[in-house]
Structures are given as C-alpha cells and as structure tokens.
Amino acid sequence: MRYPIMKKAIKDFSNVSNNKEQIAEIMVFTVECGVDFKLSFGDIDQKFYHTIASIYEQALKHIVDNQLEDKFVGRCNRLMLSSQDIGWGFGFDMMDSYNDYLGHLDEEEDFE
C-alpha cells in the first residue's frame, strides 16, 4: 500500500477546496475503503492500521471543528463499530477517537 499517496491526496484536496463537507467526505470515504479492504482481504500490516486510524482521527477533528456532526456521525459510528474486532490495537484506536470527538452525541441520544 502506498500510504503517503493516500495522505497526500487528502491534503492536496484540502488545499484546493473550500467546501468543508467535501473535505470531510473524502477523509471518511478513505477510512471506509481502508476498513472494507481489511474486512475483505484479512490482516494487513501495522502501518496500514496506523494510517487509517490517523486519517479517521483527522476526519473526526475536521467534522467537529466545522460543525458537520449531524452529517457524518452515523458513518463514523459504523466505522468505529465495524473495526472493533480488528487487531494491532486498531479497534481500540478507532473507539478512542470516536469517543473523544463524537461520543458525547451518543450520550445525548441515550437521554432523549
């Protein structure tokens, strides 16, 4: 896998686009592709998991910073849940990031 190319594509897009939702979309889509790839093809290397978890955390930060939670919370939650049985600490990293940025939304839902 060519990890620097994935990250560079996101950075390049972020530099040319002012549309915060589209930037969030490309980041979340990249993570969705990474999780789907792992679930389809089995265990990958630690660098893969670190890269995808890092992009996920960047996406969550971007989503919160730009008040896009309503548009992305469902997809981000599904990514976190679908990664729970993945090794190399990936599932834990995904859960920690989700809880840090969007976990409060789940708590608010429980009380409604």
Buried (B, 14 or more C-beta within 10 A) or exposed (E): EEBEEBBEEBEEBBEEEEEBEEBBBBBBEBBBEBBEBBEEEEEBEEEBBBBBBBBBBBBBBBBBEBEBBEBBBEBBBEBBEBBEEBEBEBBBBBBBBBBEBBBEBEEEEEEE
